[in-house]
């Protein structure tokens, strides 16, 4: 009965808060429409400088081959390797390919030749991926060369070569957006569910209205429930917006069941709103709550596997991520979206998320003090 | 006196080494207007928060409306009203919505709330402000509304923490009329104030210095006891004994 009046109050306050309704539209728009382009880690348009010291048909063919791919843009042909390095330092060039003076000669007579690749690794991903692409391009070239001039030109032992054909399951085009959108929906749930909850009770502390609540006979679990329920609804609205934008803008629809997505998201929202409430209970001011929130959000988002795979983290950090709720939901979303996983396959995730929800919400009720 | 609504014995609150409230013993009878005076930092608010069940006593006992404040704070809360120093109605709710919320919190149903709201708004002369957002009201009106909300559920005791701070003399006068009316209905009023003219309006007055109650009696008898013309003189004489730095 009491809950009815409390909920009425929360919803009136929420609907009157103009900032809130704007946030509810703007955040999903930014996160789902804009971010997938921004967080793209595909490497293309790498600026390449070629130092051709050989000036032979073989070297100019390699140059052309490199220049004709989409990955590289031939921006510079430097006379010497030190000149090219200067261009890297100036930031005009990301990669340098140096073809030594005896390139063609070595290829014809010895069957092998070496080239030098230098990468600007200030941007680590671009540096390493660019160098890898370039190396595989050079390999390609050498295979072509051998096929044409082959065993015919010299008595070279047959080199066994492997052709590897990779099929990317579940995301055949390796489209980064297909991978990011489900993850970004989790970010959305976390921000709108957890972050907003954390600020709510602190807001009442700052306004002084919390005193009037604490001096009343409201059982604290009812008061907390009245704070959580509106945030659950906000979370579900955010989820709906996020999925709709993902479909409308990027054409990304889940492989698996919609019901399952909502089911898991609901449990996840329970967990994050509970966690937000805990932060709220321990903070005296909005500012304090914000800082604590930032600290945890940044730490948990970066270690959640949303942006960098958990498997490539140091082992100790991988172990720590079992305590990161965002990680579970991120994986659940990707599994349902990309792989179409069923509830049975997601059972461990279900138990973990339920565990977080129970722990955080119990903690929230325990840590709320009506009397000091 | 008849029925005791507030009774304390050696009630004490310590924060670390600092004794905010030092063994205070007093009682308040039903329907009484009890003035709780003291300089800033004398421990008034801390004592009041203990009596409201917001803060747990370090030692000593206290009963409010028959409930033990240490062991039954939630039962105490059902029987009291409280108006804090800091204005604490919801500014983003309308006048009637605040009444409805607090009525609901104290277990009143829709019909009762509607009836009581009409009655109260009529008494305050606020009928036209029913749909006004609380943040749009002038301070004096807000204070009167906050008081009315604190007694909306007809509590046995109402605690008022400096209810007339920053309010003009006319509004203060009107505010005290509301207090008298509540007291006539049998609601015990426990009020802190810095205005000595208001102290004269009380049935009995206690004066706290450094966490202790140094004087407790009716204003007339206190004036006689301290050979003072006014309550202000009485207060000055006592407050100067303070060794505590005021905040």
Interface residues (C-beta under 8 A of the other chain):
Chain A: X1 X2 X4 X5 X6 X8 X9 X12 X13 X16 X17 X207 X208 X209 X210 X211 X212 X213 X214 X215 X216 X217 X218 X219 X370 X371 X372
Chain B: X52 X53 X54 X55 X56 X73 X74 X75 X77 X78 X80 X82 X84 X86 X87 X88 X89 X90 X91 X92 X93 X97 X100 X101 X102 X103 X104 X105 X106 X107 X109
